[in-house]
Amino acid sequence: MAVNQLPSLTIFFPAYNDAPSLPALIEEAFRQGERCAADLEVVVVDDASQDDTQEVLTRLRERFGPRLRVVRHQTNRGYGGALRSGFQAATKEYVFYTDGDGQYDLRDLPRLVEQMGPGVGLVNGYKTSRQDAWYRVVLGEIYLFVTRHLFWLKIHDVDCDFRLIRREVLDEVQLTSSSGAICVELVRRIQSTGCGVVEVPVRHLPRLHGRSQFFRLPNLWKMIVDVGRLFVLLMILADFRPARRRWPVPASERGK
């Protein structure tokens, strides 16, 4: 793959009690990011972690210098709140994010960069083999089926938090969710801009540290309520007409 395909790139991680996974994750972020962009920054959003995340990030900042930035929440704002802080903190022309728990392989990032062509606003990964307990896989498939049909999503795996987004597109959407439902809101609002959306297969890795916050009952209930709120907001109150395309048309679509 050619070096410096993107003019500038922000890589950010929402993190909550992810101290054990962050050193290797951030090192790999710089390694892959430098392959993909001429100008790189890495941002970690520490969502009021209760483990050693703050101390680990302090040591990592000493190693990587000002290219590693840390946004710390004094109180926990939830997954959606962490993502919104990350998008707000990002300063580069393209923004990539994935989770701080290390369950996605950052070596797949160049594959997303290759697909970020003219007219494309979002390149979204999809898990080729989910490395989770069977009940999480089953519940995850149900969630994907329901949200894909409720929100008319063009992608198959809205639950795959491995995304590369054009800054211009992010500037056109306003996110409101604080729960994990923000992924549905993000993809649906990006679709409404009329930009191109591409999916790329990515690897999903076993969890080596900590535990998922998703399957705690308070978080599950909050996300269910948030999905219902988003359905009313985006699919009932919003205009159903297709968005007018405002983006350059890729060569593959010209003449259609």
N, C-alpha and C positions, 0 to 999 in steps of 0.2 A: 504494500500500500504506500502511496506517495505521502511524504511528510508535509505537515502544515496545510492540510486541505481546508481548514477553516481559518478565517482571519483572527478570530478571538473566541475563547470558550471559557465559560464558568462551569466547573463541576462542583455540585454541592450534595451534601449528605444530611438528611434529618437524622438526629441521633438521640436515643433515650436509653441510658444504661448500656451503652455499646462500647465501653472502655476496652475490653479485650480484643475486639475486631478492628478498632480504628487504626492502629499503627500500620498494619499490613495493607489495609484498604486505602489509606491516604498515600502511602508509598506507591502503590499500584496506580492510583489516580494521577499522580505526577508523571509516572512512566508512560502511561497510555495517553494522557492529555498532551504531553509534549510531542508525541507522534502525530496527533490529530490537529493541533492548532499552533499558530505562530505566537499567540499571546494567551497565556493561561492563568487562571486563578482557581483556587480550591477553597470552598467555604463549608464549614460544618455548623449546623444549627443544633446546639445543645439545648434540648427541650427540658431544662431543669432536671437533668439526670441526678440520681441519688447514689451513683457509684463513683468510681474514680475518673469519670470522663473528663472533668475539668482539669485535673492534674495531668492526665495523658495528653490532652490538647495543648497544655502549656509547654510540655516537653517537645511536642511535635512542632510547635511554632518556633521554638529555639532552633530546631533543625532546619525547617524549610523557609523560615523568614516571612516577609510580608506577603508572599504569594499564597500563604495559608491564612485565611481569616476565620474568626470564630464569632458566631452570634449566639449569645447565651440568654435564654429565657429565665427570668427569676421564678416564674410559676409555670407549671406544665400547661401548654396550650393545645395539646393533642396533635395527632399526625397532620391534620389539615392546617393547623396553626403553624407548625414547623415548616411545612411546604411553602406556605404563603410568605413566611419570613425569608426563606431561601430565595424565592423568586424576587422578592424586594431587594435583597442584598446583592443579587447577581448584577454585574456591571458590563458583561461582555455581549457580543453579538449573537452568540448561541449559548444555550443553557442546557446542561445535562444533569440529571439527578438520578440517584438510586439510594436504596436504604443503607443505613449505617451498620446493619447487622452482618453484612458480608455474604448474603445468600445469592448475590448475582456476581458473575465473573466479569470484572472490568476489562478483561482482554477482548470482550465482545464489543467494546465501545467503537473501535474503528469500523466495524461492520455497519453501525448506525450512521457514522459520518459519511461513508460511501454512498448512502441512500439520500443524503440531504442535498437534493438538487434544486434547480429552479422550480418555483411554485410549491415546493414542499415546506410545510410549516411544522410538522410533527413526524418524527420517526420513533415508533413505539416497539419495544421488544415484546415477544411472546415466549412463554416458557415452553421448551421442548419436552421437558420431563420434570414435573414438580417433585422436589425432594422434601416432602412433608409427610406427616402421619396421614393414614388413609382417611380419617374423618375430616381432616383439613382439606384434603383433595376433593372429597365428595361435596362438602359445604362450599368450597371454592367454585366448583363447576356449577352448582345451583345458582350461586351469586352471579357468576358470569352470564349464565343463560337469562336470568331475570333482568339484569341491568342492560344487557345488549338489546333485548327486545323492548323494554320499557322506554329506553332513551334513543333507540334507533342508532346505536353505535356502529361505526364502520369497522372497528377493530374487534378482534376476538377475545383479547386478554386485557381488559381494562385494569385488572388486578396486578399487572406486571409493572412494577415501579422501576423501569429502566428506559428512560425517555430522553430524547434530544429534541429541543424545541427552538425555533427561531425567535429571537428577541422581539422582532416586530409583531409576531403573533401574540406573544405574551402581553404586549402592551395594549392589545385590543380586548383582552378578556379581564373580567373582574371576578375573582373567586371569593366565595362567602363561607365555605364549609370549614369546620374545625375537626371533623372526624375523618376516617378513612374514605368516606364517600367523596372526598375532594377529587379523587381520581376520576370518578364518573363525571363530576362537574367540569374538571379540566378538559377532558377529551371532548365532551359534548359542546362546550363553549368554543374550543378550537375548531371543531367541525363547522360551527356556525359562521366562522370567518370566511369560509370558502377555500381555504388553502388545501394543498394536498396532504394526505395522511398515508404513511407507509408503515408496514409491519415487518419486523426482522426477527428470526428465531434467535433466542439467547439461552445460555445455560443457567440452570437454577441449581444451587448447591445446598447440601445439608447444613442445617444450623449447627454451628460449633459452640456458640456461646449464648447464654441468656435464654429468654423465652419470649415468644410472641405476645404482644399486647393486644392483638386483634381479638383473641378468643376469650377475653375476660368479659363477663356478662355486662358490666356497665358500658364498656366500649362497644359491644355488639348492639346493645339497645340504642345507644346514641347514634350509631351508624344507620340502623334501620329507620329511626326517626328522620335522620338527615336525608336519606334516600327518598323518603316520602315527601319531604319539603322540597327537594330538588325536582321531583317529578311535577309537582304543582307549579313551581317557579319556571322550569325550563320547557316543559311539554304541554302544559295547559294554558298558562298565562302568556307564553312566548308565541311569536309569529311562526306558523308552521311552514311558510313558504321557504323554498331553498334560498340560502344566502347568495347574494350576487358575488360572483368571483371577483376578487380584487388583487389576485396574485398572478405573477407571470405564469403562463401556461407551459408545462413541460413539453419537450419535443414529442414525447410519446402520445400526448393528448391533442396535438395540433391537427386540425382538419376534421375532428370528430363532431 
